[in-house]
């Protein structure tokens, strides 16, 4: 993906196996969110293709890609602030169902799954960060995705909220939903990922299991080393 003469991501290639969790890590500015924006259609890649179940989806609009089965969360959480938690999720559910009753049923099931049932009538603007993050995941899940892209869904959470969110991600995987996650919390990435891809300056510098990545000297220098020196 080029912006003018600048390569935001270059020659990055990998695949995600169905039902698995792929962690995406790298220093700030490595191209992680740009990659998400390419996958879900915000950007059309300057070169190359994105395939879903062996079919090309790059070049399609975000709502079309969402309907095909890819949903995402955003690093900066922006719920529909004047609407309740339930209505936020109902709005997403309408992608898959037509009637209000069906949308509400799907939304209630989804917010219960993410631990927000007691907050369903609250206006989303007043939610604390941890619950806004959960709401973001619930909104994405209500579209019934095959692949879920999570962009720093753990950022800013306290230890209890981190543990709760890790359990939610594990339950999502148990449902057979494939996950690609951007995350800076190494505890999170190492504990939930089946495989990890590491970006640096827009290029893939490593891919492997969590154990392989932790022992990779390029990763230690580019990412873990930066964290130690921060």
Residue pairs with C-beta under 8 A, 6 or more apart in sequence:
1 7
1 8
1 9
1 31
1 34
1 35
1 37
1 38
1 43
1 45
1 46
2 8
2 46
2 47
7 202
8 31
8 34
8 202
9 31
9 34
9 35
9 38
9 199
9 202
9 203
10 202
10 203
11 203
11 204
12 31
12 35
12 199
12 202
12 203
12 204
13 48
13 204
14 22
14 197
14 204
14 207
16 22
16 147
16 178
16 180
17 178
17 194
18 176
18 178
19 173
19 176
19 177
19 178
20 173
20 178
20 179
20 194
20 195
21 169
21 173
21 178
21 179
21 180
21 181
21 192
21 193
21 194
22 179
22 180
22 181
22 193
22 194
22 195
22 196
22 197
23 181
23 183
23 189
23 192
23 193
23 195
23 196
23 197
23 210
24 32
24 35
24 180
24 181
24 182
24 183
24 196
24 197
24 199
25 32
25 182
25 183
25 184
25 186
25 189
25 196
25 197
25 198
25 199
25 213
25 223
26 32
26 198
26 199
26 200
26 222
26 223
27 200
27 222
27 223
27 226
29 201
30 199
30 200
30 201
30 202
31 199
31 201
31 202
32 151
32 182
32 199
33 75
33 151
33 182
34 43
34 202
35 199
36 72
36 149
36 151
36 180
36 182
37 43
38 44
38 45
38 50
38 58
39 50
39 65
39 70
39 149
39 180
40 62
40 65
40 66
40 70
40 72
40 149
41 57
41 58
41 59
41 60
41 61
41 62
41 64
41 65
42 62
44 58
44 59
45 58
48 58
49 56
49 58
50 56
50 57
50 58
51 57
52 65
52 68
52 69
52 70
52 146
52 147
57 65
57 68
57 70
60 68
66 95
66 143
66 145
67 95
69 144
69 145
69 146
69 147
70 145
70 146
70 147
70 148
70 149
71 140
71 141
71 143
71 145
71 147
71 148
71 149
72 140
72 148
72 149
72 150
72 151
73 133
73 136
73 137
73 139
73 140
73 148
73 149
73 150
73 151
73 153
74 136
74 151
75 151
75 152
75 155
75 182
77 129
77 132
77 133
77 135
77 136
79 88
79 124
79 125
79 127
79 132
79 135
79 136
79 139
80 87
80 88
80 91
80 124
81 123
81 124
81 125
82 123
82 125
83 91
83 123
83 124
84 120
84 121
84 122
84 123
84 124
85 111
85 116
85 119
85 120
85 121
85 122
85 124
85 127
85 135
85 138
86 104
86 107
86 108
86 111
86 120
86 121
88 124
88 135
88 138
88 139
89 107
89 110
89 111
89 135
89 138
89 139
89 142
90 100
90 103
90 104
90 107
90 142
91 139
92 107
92 138
92 139
92 140
92 142
92 143
93 102
93 103
93 104
93 106
93 107
93 110
93 142
93 143
94 103
95 142
95 143
95 144
96 106
96 142
96 143
96 144
97 103
97 106
106 142
106 144
107 138
107 142
108 117
108 120
110 138
110 141
110 142
111 117
111 119
111 120
111 135
111 138
113 138
113 141
113 168
113 171
114 134
114 135
114 137
114 138
114 141
114 168
115 134
115 164
115 168
116 131
116 134
116 135
116 138
119 127
119 131
124 132
124 135
127 135
129 156
129 157
130 157
130 158
130 161
130 164
130 165
133 153
133 154
133 156
133 157
133 161
133 165
134 165
134 168
136 153
137 150
137 153
137 168
137 172
140 148
141 148
141 172
141 177
145 177
146 177
146 178
147 177
147 178
147 179
147 180
148 172
148 177
148 178
148 179
148 180
149 179
149 180
149 181
150 169
150 179
150 180
150 181
150 182
150 183
151 182
152 182
152 183
152 184
153 165
153 169
153 181
153 183
154 162
154 165
154 166
154 183
154 185
154 188
155 183
155 184
155 185
157 165
162 185
162 187
162 188
166 188
166 191
166 192
169 179
169 181
169 192
170 192
172 179
173 179
173 192
181 189
181 192
181 193
183 189
184 227
186 224
186 227
189 196
189 210
190 210
190 214
193 210
194 209
195 207
195 208
195 209
196 206
196 207
196 208
196 209
196 210
196 213
197 204
197 206
197 207
198 204
198 205
198 206
198 207
198 213
198 216
198 218
198 219
198 222
198 223
199 205
200 218
200 222
200 223
205 218
205 219
205 222
206 212
206 213
206 216
206 218
206 219
207 213
208 216
213 219
214 224
